[in-house]
Amino acid sequence: MIHVFSNEWFVSEKKLHASNLQYMPGEDPIPNMKAIINSKDYEGYKAKHPEAKPFKYPQEMKRAWRKMLDDELIPLENELR
């Protein structure tokens, strides 16, 4: 899942893994978010999504990452416990 997110949003998979390990449900700010945003490849993302806007891209990515953490990764982690 993290690999797919990394490829979709053109951000570092390692930074996402670190964020996932530190994240607690509902936590704000999301751990490691600045490093994730700094790892972005906006030009790569824009090539795949020509309608992308430089200021909206990190905000949309952050919302999508929180949704993935809360809706997919945390429930999966809880299921495995």
C-alpha positions in Angstrom: 0.0 0.0 0.0 2.8 2.4 0.9 4.6 1.6 -2.3 1.5 2.3 -4.4 1.0 5.6 -2.5 4.6 6.6 -3.1 4.3 5.9 -6.8 1.0 7.7 -7.2 2.1 10.9 -5.3 5.8 10.8 -6.3 7.1 11.0 -2.7 9.7 8.9 -0.8 8.6 5.5 0.3 11.1 5.5 3.2 9.6 8.8 4.5 6.1 7.3 4.3 7.2 4.2 6.2 8.7 6.4 8.9 5.5 8.4 9.2 3.4 5.2 9.3 5.5 3.8 12.2 5.2 6.9 14.3 1.5 7.8 13.5 -1.2 7.4 16.2 -4.8 7.6 15.0 -6.0 11.2 14.8 -2.6 12.7 15.5 -2.0 16.1 14.2 0.4 17.0 12.7 1.1 13.8 10.9 4.7 12.6 11.9 7.4 13.1 9.3 5.0 15.1 7.0 7.6 17.9 6.3 10.1 15.3 5.2 7.5 13.6 3.0 6.6 17.0 1.4 10.3 17.8 0.9 10.8 14.4 -0.9 8.1 15.2 -3.5 8.8 15.1 -7.2 6.3 17.7 -8.4 7.5 17.5 -12.0 7.0 13.8 -12.1 3.5 14.1 -10.6 2.6 16.9 -13.0 3.7 14.8 -16.0 1.2 12.1 -14.9 -1.5 14.6 -13.8 -1.2 17.7 -16.1 -4.0 19.5 -14.2 -2.0 19.5 -10.9 -1.4 22.8 -9.3 1.9 23.4 -7.3 0.2 24.7 -4.2 -2.7 22.2 -4.1 -0.5 19.2 -4.7 1.1 18.9 -1.2 -2.2 19.7 0.5 -4.0 17.0 -1.5 -1.2 14.5 -0.9 -1.4 15.2 2.8 -5.1 14.6 2.9 -4.7 11.4 0.9 -1.9 10.2 3.3 -4.1 10.9 6.4 -7.0 9.0 4.8 -4.7 6.1 3.9 -3.3 6.0 7.5 -6.7 6.2 9.2 -8.8 4.1 6.8 -6.3 1.4 5.6 -3.0 1.2 7.4 -4.1 1.6 11.1 -7.0 -0.9 10.7 -4.7 -3.4 9.0 -2.1 -2.9 11.8 -4.8 -3.4 14.4 -6.1 -6.6 12.7 -2.6 -8.0 12.7 -2.2 -7.5 16.5 
